[in-house]
Amino acid sequence: MHPIIEKVTQQVIDRSRPTRAAYLKHIDSIAKTDPIRTTMACGNFAHGFAACSPAEKLDMTTTRKPNIGIITSYNDMLSAHEPYKDAPDVIKAAIREAGGIAQVAGGVPAMCDGITQGQPGMEMSLFSRDLIAMATAIGLSHNMFDGAMYLGVCDKIVPGLLIGALSFGHLPAIFVPAGPMPSGITNKEKARARQAFAIGQISREELLEAESKSYHSPGTCTFYGTANSNQMMMEMMGLHLPGSSFVNPYTPLRDALTKAAARQVLKFTALGNDYRPVGYMICEKAIINAVIGLLATGGSTNHTMHLIAIARAAGIVLNWDDFDNLSKAIPLLAKIYPNGPADVNHFQAAGGMGFLIAELLRNGLLHADILGVADQRGMQNYAQEPKLLDEQLVWEPTPEKSLDPEVISSVDKPFATGGGLHVMRGNLGRGVSKLSAVSDDHQIVKAPAVVFDDQEDMLAAFKRGELEKDFIAVIRFQGPRANGMPELHKLTPPLGVLQDRGFKVALVTDGRMSGASGKVPSVIHMCPECEMGGPLAKVLDGDIISINLQTGDVNVLVDADEFAARQALPSRANNHHYGLGREMFGGFRLGASSAETGASNLFLVD
C-alpha cells in the first residue's frame, strides 16, 4: 500500500475513533437474528402486510424468510431513473424465487440538475440530498425489513440514499444502477453548440436540436459528471455488483445484473451465516477507496461535499485535507468528458471499472480488504467484468491492458501524476479546484476581479460586451445558507468563449460548478461562505486576484491591513428565498453546515 494512502487512512481512523465506535455500538444494538417483523405487535404487523398476496402473507407470518425493503427513486421524466419503472417487480420475482420476500418500502424524490440548471429549482437541488436521506429513513422506519435495495443514479439521489441507508446501518444493502444511455453526439460537439449559441452564431432551435441529440434516450447522461461519479464510487465502496455501474439499460446484461443483485442481498442478512450490514461495509477504508476513485478518474467536485456527508452518517470524519493529501499519491488514469473527449460508454468499452480497479490494486493504490457485495469479500472481486454466456451471468477477469489507452491509462503512463483535485487556500478562505480538465496554460491566472451576486448579472454583462478582457469573476452569496448553493454551470459557455478568444479568465465563488464543468479554471465551495461573513464578501471590482491551481493558492492582492478593515458587503441580488417551492426550504438554509463539512442540515456528527 502506498505510504500516503496508509497515512491518510490511519489519520481518518484515529480522528473518527469516538464517533465511529458510537455509531457501530448503536447499529449492533438493533440487529436481530430473527426476522425483525417478529418483534412487532399484531396490529402493527397486520398493517405491514395488508396489501400483500395470500402467499406473501403466509410467508410473512409462518416463515423465517427475510423481507427486503426496496427504496426507489423512479420517475419517468428523468432519463436516468425511467429504467427503474419495472425494477421493483423484477426484484420481487427474483427474491421470491430465491426464498425471500420483498416490498417497496418507499419512494424518494429525484430531481435533475440538468433540467434545473440556471433555474430557481436549482436552489433546492443540494438540499434534496438531505431530503432524500430523510425520505429513505421514513420508508424504512416501518421496521419490517431484514435488508434493503436502493434504486438511484443521479447527483443528489445516491448520496441521499446512502446517508439514509446508513441510518439503518444494521441492514445489508445493495445499490442497483440503471446504466448510461447509449452515446449520442460527442460532448465536444455539444459544448461547441452551447458556446455558439452564447455568442449568437446559432438559433435556439439549432441548440435544442444539438442538446436533444446528446440527451436522447433512457439512461444516465453519458458525460462524467456527478451522476456517473456516483456509480463509480458505489463500485469503489463495494455497494454495486462488480462491473455493473456502466451497463446500458434495457439490455439482457442489465436485467441479469438487477436480478443477481436481488438474490445477493438475501445472503447477507442477519438471518444467515454471512451477515454484512451496510454500516460495517462503509468503513474508513471504503470511504478512502471512494476518494481514490474520484481522484483517479477526475470525478465531480460535488463529491468533496457528498462524501464528507456520507462518511459522517457512518461516524467517520473525512475532510478536505484528506482529499488534498491523497491527490498527491493518486495518478489520473481516466480521460472522460469533461477531462477528455470520451464518454462513459467509451470508458466501459476500454476496460471500465474492472480494469481501473485492477490497475489500482496492482500498484498498492486501493484498499483490497473491504467487505463488498460480491460472493467473496474484498476488492479483488471487482477486478472482473460481468458477461452473459449461454444466458448465464458470469464474471471474467478484465483485460490486463487497457483496450484504449487514450481513455484509460496505467499507473506507469498516467494522464497526470496527481489526481487533479486541490484544496485552495489563501486570504479568501478555503475552497476546492478541479484541475484535471484545465490545460496547463490556464492553471495560473492573475487578473482584476469583476464582482457579481447573481449569475444572471454576469450573463447580462457578457451579452453587453463588458467582459472582453482579462478578469476573474467573483460570484458571491452562492453558498448553502445564502441560496442553497446552486450549480453555476450556466456560466461555463460564456467563460469558455472568452477563454477561447485569448483572455485570461477564471471563477471564484462560494457556490458550486457542475460535474460537467472543466476547462475554465474555477475555485469553488469557498469557506466561510459570504452569507457567514466570508472574506469573498469583501472583494471589490478591480481588486487583483491571483489563482494558482498547481500550488493551491488563491489570494486577493490587497494590503492585509486594508483588507482586514473592510466590511463584508451585503448581497445585491434579488431575494432567492421565495417561489417555486423555495420558501419551504428556509429551515434547510438556516441549518446548513459549511461546504467543507458536507453542506448538510442533518448534523450527523457534532
C-alpha positions in Angstrom: 0.0 0.0 0.0 1.3 3.5 -0.9 2.6 5.2 2.3 0.4 8.3 1.7 -2.7 6.2 1.5 -1.7 4.3 4.6 -1.0 7.6 6.5 -4.3 9.3 5.4 -6.3 6.2 6.2 -4.8 6.0 9.7 -5.5 9.7 10.3 -9.1 9.2 9.4 -9.4 6.1 11.6 -7.8 8.0 14.6 -9.9 11.1 14.0 -13.1 9.1 13.8 -12.5 6.7 16.7 -15.1 8.0 19.2 -17.8 8.8 16.7 -17.3 5.6 14.7 -17.4 3.5 17.9 -20.6 5.1 19.0 -22.2 4.5 15.6 -21.2 0.8 15.5 -22.4 0.3 19.0 -25.8 1.8 18.0 -26.3 -0.4 15.0 -25.1 -3.5 16.9 -27.9 -2.9 19.4 -30.5 -3.0 16.7 -29.5 -6.1 14.7 -31.7 -9.3 15.2 -31.1 -12.9 14.4 -34.8 -13.5 13.8 -36.9 -11.6 11.2 -37.3 -8.1 12.5 -41.1 -8.3 12.0 -41.4 -11.0 14.7 -41.0 -8.3 17.3 -43.9 -6.2 16.1 -47.3 -6.0 17.8 -50.1 -7.8 15.9 -51.8 -4.6 14.9 -48.6 -3.1 13.6 -47.7 -6.3 11.7 -51.1 -6.6 10.1 -50.9 -3.1 8.7 -47.5 -4.0 7.3 -48.6 -6.9 5.1 -52.3 -6.0 4.5 -51.7 -5.3 0.8 -49.6 -8.5 0.2 -50.8 -11.5 -1.7 -52.1 -14.5 0.3 -48.9 -16.4 -0.4 -46.8 -13.5 0.8 -48.9 -13.1 4.0 -48.4 -16.8 4.7 -44.6 -16.4 4.3 -44.6 -13.3 6.5 -46.4 -14.9 9.3 -45.2 -18.5 9.3 -41.6 -18.5 8.0 -38.2 -17.0 8.7 -37.8 -15.8 5.2 -36.0 -12.4 5.1 -38.1 -9.4 3.9 -36.2 -6.9 1.7 -37.3 -3.3 1.5 -36.9 -1.5 -1.8 -36.4 2.2 -1.9 -36.9 3.6 -5.4 -36.2 7.0 -7.0 -38.3 6.1 -10.1 -39.9 8.7 -12.1 -40.5 8.7 -15.9 -39.4 12.3 -16.6 -35.7 11.8 -15.8 -33.9 9.7 -18.3 -31.6 8.1 -15.7 -34.5 7.0 -13.5 -37.0 5.9 -16.1 -35.4 2.4 -16.4 -36.4 1.7 -12.8 -40.1 1.5 -13.9 -40.3 -2.3 -13.8 -37.4 -2.9 -11.5 -39.4 -3.5 -8.3 -41.4 -6.3 -9.9 -38.3 -7.8 -11.4 -36.6 -7.7 -7.9 -39.6 -9.1 -6.1 -39.8 -12.0 -8.5 -36.1 -12.8 -8.2 -36.2 -12.6 -4.4 -39.3 -14.8 -4.2 -37.6 -17.4 -6.4 -34.5 -17.2 -4.1 -36.5 -17.8 -1.0 -37.2 -14.3 0.3 -39.9 -11.6 0.4 -39.7 -8.1 -0.9 -41.8 -4.9 -0.5 -41.4 -1.4 -2.0 -40.7 0.4 1.3 -40.9 3.9 -0.2 -40.1 6.3 -2.9 -37.8 9.3 -2.8 -37.8 12.5 -4.9 -35.3 12.6 -7.8 -34.6 16.0 -9.4 -32.2 16.6 -12.3 -29.6 19.4 -12.2 -29.5 19.3 -16.0 -33.2 20.4 -16.0 -32.9 23.0 -13.2 -29.5 24.4 -14.2 -29.8 28.2 -14.0 -33.5 27.9 -12.9 -35.0 28.6 -9.5 -35.3 24.9 -8.8 -31.5 24.6 -8.7 -31.6 26.4 -5.4 -33.3 23.3 -3.8 -31.0 20.8 -5.5 -28.3 20.4 -2.9 -30.9 20.2 -0.1 -32.7 17.5 -2.0 -29.9 15.2 -0.9 -30.8 15.5 2.8 -34.5 15.3 2.0 -33.9 12.1 0.1 -31.9 10.7 3.1 -34.9 11.6 5.3 -37.4 10.1 2.9 -35.3 6.9 2.9 -35.4 6.7 6.6 -39.2 7.2 6.6 -39.6 4.3 4.1 -37.5 2.0 6.3 -39.0 3.3 9.6 -41.8 0.7 9.4 -39.1 -1.6 10.6 -40.4 -4.7 8.7 -37.1 -5.3 6.8 -34.1 -7.6 7.1 -32.2 -6.0 4.2 -32.7 -3.2 1.6 -32.1 -2.4 -2.0 -31.7 1.1 -3.3 -32.6 2.2 -6.8 -30.9 5.5 -7.7 -28.4 7.1 -10.0 -28.1 10.9 -10.2 -26.4 13.7 -8.5 -28.0 14.0 -5.0 -30.0 10.8 -5.2 -27.3 8.3 -4.5 -25.6 10.3 -1.7 -29.0 10.8 -0.1 -30.0 7.2 -0.4 -26.7 6.1 1.2 -27.0 8.6 4.0 -30.5 7.3 4.7 -29.2 3.7 4.4 -26.5 4.3 7.0 -29.2 5.5 9.4 -30.3 1.9 9.2 -26.8 0.6 9.2 -27.7 -2.7 10.7 -29.4 -3.8 7.4 -27.4 -5.2 4.5 -27.7 -3.0 1.4 -27.2 -3.3 -2.4 -27.4 -0.4 -4.7 -28.8 -1.1 -8.2 -27.6 1.2 -11.0 -29.7 1.9 -14.1 -26.8 2.4 -16.5 -26.0 5.1 -19.0 -27.9 5.9 -22.2 -26.1 4.9 -25.5 -23.8 7.6 -26.9 -25.3 10.4 -28.9 -23.4 13.3 -30.5 -20.0 13.9 -28.9 -19.7 16.0 -25.8 -17.3 18.2 -27.8 -20.0 18.9 -30.3 -22.5 19.7 -27.6 -20.1 22.1 -25.9 -19.4 23.8 -29.3 -23.1 24.3 -29.9 -23.5 25.8 -26.4 -20.7 28.3 -27.0 -22.0 29.1 -30.5 -25.4 29.9 -29.0 -23.9 32.1 -26.3 -22.4 34.4 -29.0 -25.4 34.3 -31.3 -24.0 32.1 -34.0 -26.8 29.6 -33.9 -30.5 29.8 -33.1 -32.3 28.4 -30.1 -33.9 25.8 -32.4 -30.4 24.6 -33.5 -29.2 24.5 -29.9 -32.2 22.4 -28.9 -31.6 20.0 -31.7 -27.9 19.5 -30.6 -29.0 19.1 -27.0 -31.6 16.5 -28.0 -29.1 14.5 -29.9 -27.0 14.3 -26.8 -29.7 13.6 -24.3 -31.8 11.2 -26.3 -33.0 8.1 -24.5 -33.4 6.4 -21.1 -30.3 6.1 -19.0 -27.8 8.4 -17.3 -26.2 11.2 -19.3 -23.0 9.9 -20.8 -20.6 12.6 -19.7 -18.6 12.0 -16.5 -20.4 14.3 -14.1 -21.8 13.8 -10.6 -24.2 11.1 -11.6 -21.6 8.8 -13.2 -19.2 9.7 -10.5 -21.8 8.3 -8.1 -21.8 5.0 -9.9 -18.0 4.8 -9.8 -18.0 5.4 -6.1 -20.6 2.9 -5.3 -18.5 0.3 -7.0 -15.3 1.5 -5.3 -17.0 1.0 -1.9 -18.4 -2.4 -2.9 -22.1 -1.5 -2.9 -22.7 -2.4 -6.6 -22.2 -5.9 -8.0 -18.8 -5.9 -9.8 -18.7 -4.2 -13.1 -22.4 -3.3 -13.1 -22.1 0.5 -13.0 -22.0 1.3 -16.7 -24.0 -1.3 -18.4 -26.7 0.2 -20.6 -30.4 -0.1 -19.6 -32.9 -2.3 -21.4 -30.2 -4.9 -22.3 -30.1 -8.5 -21.3 -27.0 -8.0 -19.2 -28.5 -5.1 -17.3 -31.6 -7.1 -16.5 -29.5 -10.1 -15.4 -27.4 -7.9 -13.0 -30.6 -6.5 -11.4 -31.9 -10.0 -10.7 -28.5 -11.1 -9.4 -28.4 -8.1 -7.0 -31.8 -9.1 -5.7 -30.6 -12.6 -5.0 -27.4 -11.4 -3.5 -28.9 -9.2 -0.7 -30.6 -12.3 0.8 -27.2 -13.8 1.5 -26.1 -11.0 3.8 -29.0 -10.6 6.3 -28.5 -11.3 10.0 -30.7 -14.4 9.5 -27.8 -16.2 7.6 -24.2 -17.0 8.1 -22.6 -14.1 6.2 -24.0 -11.0 7.8 -22.8 -7.8 6.1 -24.6 -4.8 7.5 -24.0 -1.6 5.4 -22.8 0.3 8.5 -19.8 -2.1 8.6 -19.4 -2.1 4.8 -19.0 1.7 4.8 -15.8 1.8 6.9 -12.9 4.2 6.8 -11.2 2.1 4.1 -14.3 2.1 1.9 -14.6 5.9 2.2 -10.9 6.3 1.2 -11.4 4.0 -1.8 -14.2 6.3 -2.9 -11.9 9.3 -2.7 -9.2 7.4 -4.6 -11.7 6.5 -7.3 -12.7 10.1 -7.6 -9.1 11.3 -8.0 -8.1 8.5 -10.3 -11.0 9.3 -12.7 -11.2 13.0 -12.5 -14.7 12.9 -11.0 -17.1 15.5 -9.8 -16.1 18.2 -7.3 -19.6 17.8 -5.8 -18.3 14.7 -4.0 -15.9 16.8 -1.9 -19.2 17.6 -0.1 -21.2 14.4 -0.6 -18.5 12.0 0.5 -18.0 14.0 3.7 -21.7 13.9 4.5 -21.8 10.1 3.7 -18.8 9.5 5.9 -20.3 11.4 8.8 -23.5 9.3 8.5 -21.3 6.3 9.4 -19.5 8.1 12.2 -16.4 8.8 10.0 -14.8 12.2 9.9 -13.4 12.9 6.5 -12.1 16.4 5.5 -10.8 18.3 2.5 -7.2 17.9 3.6 -7.6 14.1 3.1 -8.7 14.7 -0.5 -5.7 17.1 -1.0 -3.2 14.7 0.5 -4.5 11.7 -1.4 -4.4 13.7 -4.6 -0.6 13.8 -4.3 -0.4 10.0 -4.4 -3.2 9.1 -6.9 -2.5 9.5 -10.6 -5.1 10.5 -13.1 -5.9 7.3 -15.1 -9.1 8.2 -17.0 -9.9 10.8 -19.6 -13.7 11.1 -19.7 -15.5 14.2 -20.7 -15.1 17.0 -19.4 -11.5 15.7 -18.9 -11.3 14.3 -22.4 -13.5 13.6 -25.5 -14.6 10.1 -24.4 -17.9 9.3 -22.6 -18.7 6.6 -20.1 -19.6 4.1 -22.8 -16.1 4.5 -24.2 -14.7 4.1 -20.7 -16.7 0.9 -20.3 -15.5 -0.4 -23.6 -11.9 0.3 -22.8 -12.0 -1.8 -19.7 -14.2 0.1 -17.4 -14.3 -0.2 -13.6 -12.8 -3.6 -13.6 -9.6 -2.6 -15.4 -9.3 0.6 -13.3 -9.7 -1.3 -10.0 -7.2 -4.0 -11.1 -4.7 -1.3 -12.0 -5.0 0.5 -8.7 -4.8 -2.8 -6.8 -1.7 -3.9 -8.7 0.1 -0.8 -7.7 -0.9 -0.6 -4.0 -3.3 2.3 -4.6 -6.5 0.8 -3.3 -7.7 -0.9 -0.1 -8.4 -4.5 -1.0 -9.8 -5.6 2.4 -13.3 -4.2 2.4 -16.5 -6.2 2.5 -18.3 -5.6 -0.8 -21.4 -7.3 -2.0 -19.6 -9.9 -4.2 -19.7 -13.5 -3.0 -16.1 -13.3 -1.8 -15.1 -10.4 0.4 -12.6 -7.9 -0.9 -11.9 -5.7 -3.8 -10.2 -8.4 -5.9 -13.7 -9.5 -7.0 -14.1 -6.1 -8.6 -11.2 -6.6 -11.0 -13.7 -8.5 -13.1 -16.4 -7.8 -15.6 -19.9 -9.4 -16.0 -20.9 -11.2 -19.1 -23.8 -13.4 -20.3 -22.6 -16.8 -21.6 -25.4 -19.1 -22.7 -27.8 -16.8 -20.9 -25.9 -17.3 -17.6 -24.4 -14.4 -15.8 -20.7 -14.9 -15.2 -17.7 -12.7 -14.2 -14.4 -12.9 -16.0 -11.1 -11.1 -15.4 -10.7 -7.8 -17.2 -8.0 -7.4 -19.8 -4.5 -6.9 -18.4 -4.1 -3.8 -20.6 -6.4 -1.0 -21.4 -8.2 -1.5 -24.7 -8.0 2.2 -25.4 -5.0 3.9 -23.7 -6.4 7.3 -24.7 -9.4 6.7 -22.4 -7.9 4.6 -19.5 -4.2 4.6 -18.9 -1.9 2.9 -16.5 -0.1 3.9 -13.4 3.2 3.7 -15.4 1.8 6.2 -18.0 -0.8 8.3 -16.3 -2.5 11.3 -17.8 -1.3 13.3 -14.8 0.8 12.3 -11.8 -1.7 13.8 -9.4 -5.4 13.2 -9.0 -6.5 16.6 -10.1 -8.3 17.9 -7.1 -6.7 20.6 -4.9 -7.7 22.3 -1.8 -7.2 26.0 -2.4 -6.1 28.2 0.4 -5.3 31.9 0.9 -6.7 35.2 2.3 -10.0 34.5 0.5 -10.6 31.3 2.6 -10.6 27.7 1.6 -12.1 26.1 -1.4 -11.7 23.4 -4.0 -10.5 23.3 -7.5 -10.5 20.6 -10.2 -7.6 21.0 -12.5 -7.7 17.7 -14.4 -9.6 19.3 -17.2 -7.8 22.6 -17.2 -4.9 22.9 -19.6 -1.5 23.8 -18.1 -1.5 27.3 -19.7 -4.8 28.2 -17.9 -3.9 27.0 -14.4 -2.3 30.2 -13.2 -4.3 33.4 -13.6 -3.8 36.9 -12.1 -6.4 39.5 -13.1 -8.8 42.1 -11.8 -12.0 41.0 -10.1 -15.4 41.6 -11.5 -17.9 41.0 -8.8 -21.4 39.6 -9.2 -24.1 38.4 -6.8 -26.2 36.6 -9.3 -25.2 34.5 -12.3 -27.8 36.3 -14.5 -26.0 39.6 -13.9 -22.8 38.1 -15.2 -24.6 36.7 -18.3 -26.1 40.1 -18.9 -22.6 41.8 -18.7 -21.3 39.2 -21.1 -24.1 40.0 -23.6 -23.4 43.7 -23.3 -19.8 43.1 -24.3 -18.4 44.3 -20.9 -16.3 41.2 -20.3 -14.0 41.3 -23.3 -10.9 41.5 -21.1 -8.8 39.6 -18.6 -10.8 39.2 -15.4 -11.7 36.8 -12.6 -15.4 36.5 -12.0 -16.3 36.6 -8.3 -19.8 35.2 -7.8 -20.8 35.9 -4.2 -23.6 34.7 -1.9 -24.0 31.3 -3.6 -23.3 29.2 -0.5 -25.7 26.8 1.3 -27.0 29.3 3.7 -27.4 32.1 1.1 -29.5 30.4 -1.6 -28.9 26.6 -1.3 -25.6 26.6 -3.2 -26.9 26.2 -6.8 -24.6 25.0 -9.5 -23.3 27.8 -11.8 -22.7 25.7 -14.9 -24.7 28.2 -16.9 -21.6 30.4 -16.7 -19.3 27.8 -18.4 -20.2 28.6 -22.1 -19.6 32.4 -21.9 -16.4 31.9 -19.9 -15.3 29.3 -22.3 -15.9 31.7 -25.2 -13.8 34.4 -23.6 -11.0 31.9 -22.8 -11.0 30.8 -26.4 -10.7 34.4 -27.5 -7.4 34.6 -25.6 -8.5 36.3 -22.5 -7.3 35.2 -19.1 -10.4 34.3 -17.2 -11.3 32.4 -14.1 -14.1 32.0 -11.5 -14.0 32.2 -7.7 -17.3 31.5 -5.8 -18.8 30.1 -2.6 -21.1 28.2 -4.9 -20.8 25.0 -6.9 -20.0 24.2 -10.5 -21.4 21.2 -12.4 -19.6 17.9 -12.5 -19.5 18.5 -16.3 -17.6 21.8 -15.9 -13.9 21.7 -16.6 -11.8 23.8 -19.0 -12.2 27.2 -17.2 -10.1 27.5 -14.0 -12.5 27.7 -11.1 -12.1 27.9 -7.3 -15.4 26.9 -5.8 -17.0 26.0 -2.4 -15.2 28.9 -0.8 -15.5 28.8 3.0 -16.6 30.6 5.1 -19.3 31.4 2.6 -20.3 35.1 2.1 -23.6 34.7 4.0 -21.5 33.9 7.1 -19.1 36.8 6.6 -16.6 35.0 4.5 -13.7 37.2 3.0 -15.0 36.8 -0.5 -17.8 39.3 0.5 -15.1 41.9 0.9 -13.7 41.8 -2.6 -14.3 44.9 -4.8 -14.4 45.3 -8.5 -10.8 45.9 -9.7 -9.1 44.1 -6.9 -6.3 41.9 -8.3 -6.8 38.2 -7.5 -4.1 35.6 -8.0 -5.1 31.9 -8.6 -2.5 29.1 -8.9 -4.2 25.8 -9.3 -0.9 24.0 -9.2 0.1 25.2 -5.8 -3.4 25.6 -4.4 -3.1 29.3 -3.7 -6.0 31.8 -4.0 -5.4 35.4 -2.8 -6.7 38.9 -3.3 -3.6 41.1 -3.7 -4.8 43.9 -1.3 -2.8 45.2 1.6 -3.5 43.0 4.6 -4.5 45.8 7.0 -6.7 47.4 4.4 -8.4 44.1 3.6 -8.9 43.3 7.3 -10.5 46.7 7.8 -13.1 46.3 5.1 -16.6 45.4 6.0 -18.2 42.4 4.2 -20.7 43.9 1.7 -24.3 42.6 1.7 -25.7 40.8 -1.2 -27.0 42.9 -4.1 -29.1 40.1 -5.6 -32.8 39.8 -5.6 -34.3 37.6 -2.9 -33.9 33.9 -3.7 -36.0 32.5 -0.9 -39.5 32.6 -2.4 -41.2 31.0 -5.4 -41.3 27.5 -6.9 -41.1 25.8 -3.5 -38.0 27.6 -2.3 -40.0 29.2 0.6 -40.3 25.7 2.2 -36.6 25.2 2.5 -35.9 28.1 4.9 -35.0 25.7 7.6 -32.5 23.9 5.4 -30.8 27.1 4.6 -30.6 28.3 8.2 -29.3 25.0 9.4 -26.9 24.1 6.6 -23.3 23.4 7.6 -20.4 24.6 5.5 -19.4 23.1 2.2 -16.2 21.7 4.0 -18.3 19.8 6.4 -20.7 18.4 3.8 -23.2 21.2 3.4 -25.6 19.2 5.5 -28.7 20.0 7.5 -28.6 16.7 9.3 -25.8 17.3 11.9 -24.8 13.7 11.7 -21.6 14.4 13.7 -21.1 17.2 16.3 
